[in-house]
Amino acid sequence: MKIIEVDHSIANRFNGYIEINKNLKKYPELYNPILAHELAHSNEPFSIHDLKLDLVSDSEVSHIKLLKFMFKYPKSFLQLSPIIYNKKKGFSIDINLIIMYLVMFITFFVVIVLGVKYL
């Protein structure tokens, strides 16, 4: 699998290659499990396997270390955007992230409606 280093996001798998933040090389405790996670994804634009991998995978990544990395390299926060523009590829959409955001939005909406109605 071809690995392309970029200066934004954390890591993303596309059809036939993985983009990974070049600054992660300085943090092997983050780089290795993140790369392993991306390698576990399929090349399909959407699959249930990929959604389950993103939702419930047992990550060896320390969330505290990852947050510190993201604050040190602010372009990595692009990972949280479901739509990314790349000069080579154009726009790419992360369907899994859109689904996760929809689930969170619906959950918050239901909790607020129930809280207002019954409190």
URQUI-V671597 format. One record per helix or strand of 2 or more residues. SS is the DSSP state (hx for helix, st for strand). FROM is the first residue (numbers start at 0). TO is the last residue. Records with the same first field share a line. If there is no record, write none. Layout:
# URQUI-V671597
SS: FROM-TO  FROM-TO
This chain:
# URQUI-V671597
st: 1-5  10-13  16-20  82-85  89-92
hx: 21-25  27-39  47-55  62-71  73-79  94-117
